[in-house]
Amino acid sequence: MPTPWRRSTALATLSVLALGALAACGSGSDSEASAKGSTTAKGGASQVAITLASGANGDECTADTTSVPAGPVTFTVTNKSATGITEFELLDGQRIVGEKENLAPGLPAVRFTLTLGGGNYELYCPNAATEKSPFTVTGEASASPTGSAAQVLAQGTKDYSSYVDLQVDNMVTAVQNLQKAVDSGDVAAAQKAYAEARPFYEKIESDVEGFVLPGFDATDNHGNLDYLIDMRASNLDPAVGWHGFHAVERDVFGAKKITASTKKLAAELTTNVTKLAKVAKGLTFKPEDLANGAAGLLEEVQANKISGEEEAFSHIDLVDFANNVEGAQQAFEALRPGLTEIDPALTKTISKRFAAVTTLLENYKDPKALGGYRTYTPALKKSDANVLSQTVQALQDPLGRLAEKVATA
């Protein structure tokens, strides 16, 4: 492991691959020809241009083609004027196979390349007037994983590591943007940037918590990166004090002001998430790590999001809720091919209950709200906490049985 750091939790074998592992199925280059709908550039990659723009009915997400042949495909994403859309995803069923985040209007186009097998996919732009649209890849489908259940599960862990690496990369970029907004002194800009930065840690927190800075004991919060990045009022260590996301949240949402201390906190947060990104490289996952991590993310939902404890000043708890669920679902989807061989009935049950949680969350989406979800006010908590908790619990129960099954496959 290329780092002097060490893990202090049972997740010591978790893996975050090198930056850019999103293109594990293929790789792209900024020097490739401009996207022109299903044309072939040098190297044989089909080109798809995705444009985000404000329209008469709200922000729109459009592709210049909805069908390409199987093989390398380069997606080039340009946000011209869509203030409510910050990400683009390519979905294969419920699995995210390609993604770009931090898509602010006016920034240069970004691109990624994947090698895709034939089949039906979806283009997904959260908060667009039409969020999902079909995308077809013609030709031969990718070969399904083969081998024993254990071998198929092991392949799933490699696929999931690409997802985790992407979230770490995006987190660093988003926190850098948060620091810039804080440094500008613009409270509203800082609030928006805070809401856009939070999702990435929430998607993978069960994978990356527990790292300790060199020279510190695992019990000393002065060196605990999870504490320094994501501590809350409820677990405040007086000897260490406020740090991380929620210290910035306290200032820009609670006090509604940016001070020299706020700027120092934002700079420190950037430093710490950058350290986390570096130390997270070169590790490996086991199937039970994914299963335990998915269950852990749902425990986070129950303990800290539905209670409203996590985002005590910004009240964007439903943003965190949705991203905890996404992270859990991506871990499950990575294990699904192997799990289907081990226990198809349980796999089907979990899939249905993930769908129920996702459907419920649709009711809380609000493109105009920070982070794209309704503010979790005391009134909303009082009226909806029970149904939110019960729906998550119905998923949490069967999901908690996965770790033993995959560990003994």
N, C-alpha and C positions, 0 to 999 in steps of 0.2 A: 504494500500500500504506500504510494508515493507521498507520504505526509508524516510529520511528527505527531499528528493529532491522534486521538483514540476515541472509540465509541464507549459509552458508559451504559448502553442499553442492550437488550437482547437482539436488537436489530443490527448487530455489528456487521452482518454480511450484506447489508443492503447496497445496491449499486446505483450510481449515477454516472452515466457514460459521458464521454467528452462532449464539449460544446458542438452542436450541429448534428447530433445523433438522430435528430428527426429524420434526416435523409438516410437512415440506415438501409432503406430499401433502394437507395439511389442517391446521387449527388448532383448538385447543380453549380452553375457558375454565373456570376454577374456579367460575364462577357458574352453569354449566350444572346442570340438574336432576340429582339423584342417579341413579346407574346402577340400572336396573330391568329387566335382561334384554331387550334388543331393543326397548325402547320408544323413542319418539322425543321428544327434548327440544327446547327452543326452538332454532331454527336447523336442525332436521331431522336431527340426528345420532342414530343408533342408540346405545343404551347397553349396555355389557357390564361387569358387576362381577366382578372377579377377587379371590378371598379366599384368603389363605395362612394355614394354621392347623395346629397340631399335632394329629395323630390317632392312633388305636390302632396303625396300621401305619407310623407315621412322619409327617413333614410332608406336608401335602396342599395341592394347588393346584387350586382349583375355580372354574369359571365358571358364572354363573347362566343362561347360554344358550350354545349352541354353533352358532347360526346367526343371521345378520343379513342384511338386504338390502344390495345394493351401494350405495355412497355414503359419506358421513361416518360414522365409527364412533368413539365415545369409550370408551376402556378406563379404568376406575377400579380401581386396585389397592390392596388393604388387607391388611397383614400383621398378623393378630391375635395369633398366637403361634408362628409357624413360625421357629424359631431357625436352621434349616439352609438356609433359602431367602433369598437376598438380591437376586434379580433375576427379572424376567419379560420374556419376549420373544414377539413375534409373528413367525412364520417363513412365508415364501413360498418353498417349496422349501428351499434352503440359505441363502437371503438373509434377513437380519434386517431387517424393515421397520418394526418398532416395538419399543421397549425401555424398561424402567425398572430402575434399579439402586439399591443402598443401601437396600433395603427391610427395615429392622430392625423387629422386633415393636413395636407400640405407637405408631409414628409416624403422623402424619395420612395419610389416603389420598392417593395421587398419581394423576394422570391424563394421558393424551395422546390426541390425536385424529388419525386418518388417514382419507383418502378411499380406500376399497378397491373394486377391481373384483371381479366375481364369480369364484369359484374356490375351491380347497381350500387352506386354510392350517393351521398348527399353533400351538397355545399351548404355550409351553415354559417350564418352571420348573426350572432345574438343581437337583438334589439333592432334589426332591420324590419321594415314594413312586412316583408316576407322573409322569415328567418331561414327556412330550409327550401332548397330546390333540388330536383333530381339531377344526377350526373351519371352518365353511362360510359363504361369502358368496354369496348367491343373486343371480341377475340377470346382467347383461352384464359380461363380463370387460373389464379395462382394455385399451386399444389397445396393441398391441406397438409398440416404437420403429420408426420408419420412416426412410427415407433411405439414403444411402450408408453403408458400413461405418464410415467415419470419423465420420459424424454420429451414428450409433448409439453408437459408443465415447465420443464427447464427452458424450452424455447420461448414459452410465454414470458418467463422472467426477463429474458433478453429483450423482448419487444417492449416490455413495460419500462425497462431502464431507459429506453429512448424517450419515452413520455416524461419520466422524471427529470432527465437531463434538460429537456426543453423547458420545463417549468422553472428549474433553477436558473437557466439562462435568462428567461423572461423576467424572473424576479429581480435579478441584478439590474436589468434595463429599467424596469418600472420603479425601483427604489432610487436609481439615479435620477429619474424624472421627478420623483417626489422631492429629492434634495434640491433640484433646480427650482421647483415651484416654491419651496420654503425659502430658498435664498433670495427669490424675487420679492419676498414680502407680501405677496398676493394671497390672502387667506382663502378666497374662493378657489383659486387655482390649486392651492395646497390640499384643500379638501377633496377636490376632484382627483388629484394625483394619488392621494391616500387611498381612495376607494378603488382606483385602478391597480394599485400595487398589492393590495391585500390578497387577492385570489390565489396568487402563486404559492405562497407559503401554505395556505389552507388546503390546497390540493395534495400536498406532499408532506405535511408536517409530521405524520407518523413515520415517514421514511428518513427524515433528516434531523429529527430531534435527538439529543443525547451527545452531540459532539462537544468536546471540551478543549479549550485553548491550551497550548503547551505550558507546563509549569503550574497548572491548577489541578486540585483534587476534583473528582467528579461531583462532590457535594458542595463545592464552593461556587456560588452563583456569579462571582466575579469573572469566572472563566467559562461559564456554561452558555454556549451560543444560543440555545433555545430560549433561555431566560433573557439574554441580552437583546434578542430579536423580537420575542413574542410574549414577554411577561405582561401580566394583567394586574389590576389593583388587588385582586383576591390572592395573588401569590407574591405580592411585593415583599422583597427582602430588604428591611430597613438598612442593613449594613451595606447593601449594594445600591439601592435607590432605583429611580425610574430610568428605564432605557427602552430603546426599540420602538416598534410601531406605535404602541399604545401611549408612550410618552409624547410622541408627536401628535397623536390623535387628541390627547388631553389638551394640548396647546391650541391646535387649529380648530377643534370643534368645541371643546369645553370653554377655554378662555377666549377663543376666537381672536387670538392675536399671535403674532410671530415675533419672538424675541431672539436675542443672541443665543440664549440657551436652546431654543427650538432649532436654530440652525446648527448648533453643535450636535444636538441629538440626531438630526437628519443625516449629518455627515458621518456620525458614528454608525448609524444604521447601514449606510452604504458600505462602510468598511467591513462590517460584520457579515452582511449577506455575501459580499465578495469573498471573504474568507470561507464562508460556508460553501460557496460554489467550488472553490479550489479543493477543499478537503473532501468534498463528496465524490470526487472523481476516483475511478480505479477500484471501487468496491464491487461486490457481487451480491445478487439476490438469491434467496432460496424461495421455493413456492410458498412455504408457510409464512415467510416474511410478508409476501403480498397479501395473504389471507388475514394475517394478524393486523397488518397495516390498514386494510379495508375496514375491519371491525373497529379498529382504534379511531378511525375518522368518524364513524357513526357515533361512537361514544363521545367524541368531541362535540358533535351536533347536539346530542342529548344534554350533555353537562354544561356547555358554555354558550351555545348559539340559541337554542330554544329558551333558555333561561334569560337571555339578554345580557349575560355577564361579559361576553367577549368584547363587544363594541359599546362600552358604557357611555361614550361621549358622542360617537357618530351615529350609533344605532343602525349600522349597516349589517346587522347580524345575519340577515337573510342572504346577503352576498356571500358571507363566510359559509353559511349553511349549504348553499348551492355548490360551492366549490369543494367543500368536504365530501359531498355526495359524488361530485364528478370524479374526484381522486379515487374514492372507494370503487366506483363503477369501472374505472379504467383498470384497476388492479384485478377486479373480477373478470373483466373481458379478456385480459391477458391469460388468465387461468382457464377460461371457459372451455377451449378445445380439450384439454386434459380432464377437466371436471366432468365433461359430458360422458367421457369413457368411464369415469369412476362412479358417478351417481347422477344419471340424467334427470331423475325426478327432482332432486334437490337443486340442480342447476336451473331447471325450468322454473321452480318456485322462486328462486332468488331473482331471476330475470324479470318475472312478473312483478315482484315487489319493488325492484328498482324502477320499473316503469310507473308504478303507482306513486312513488315519491316524486319522480320527475314530472308527472302530470299534475300533482298537487302544487309543485313549485311554480308551474306555469301561471297559476292564479295570482302570484305575487310579483310577476315581472312588471316593471315600469321603466320604459326607455328613458324617461325624463329624470328619473331618480339617480342618485349617486350609486354607481356600481350596477345599475340596471334592475334593482329590486326595491320594493316598497320599504320605506323606513320602518323599522321594527319599534313602533311606539308602544308605550305602556298599554294603550287601548287595544292595539293589535295583538300584543302578547296575551292579554287577558282573554280575548275572544277566540284566538286561534292556536294557542300553545298546545292545548290538549290534542287537537287533531293532528298537528304537526308531529308531536311526540309519538302518538299511537301509530302513525303511518311509518315513521322511522323505526319504531320498535318492531313492527311486523317484518321489516327487512332485517333488522339487527339480529333477531333470533336465529334464522337459518344461516345467515352469513357467519355467525359465530361458530358454526360447526365445520367450516371449511378447513381450518388450519390442520386439524387432526387428520382429515381425509387426505389432503395433499401431502402431508408429512409422511404418511404411511403408504403412499401409492407405490 
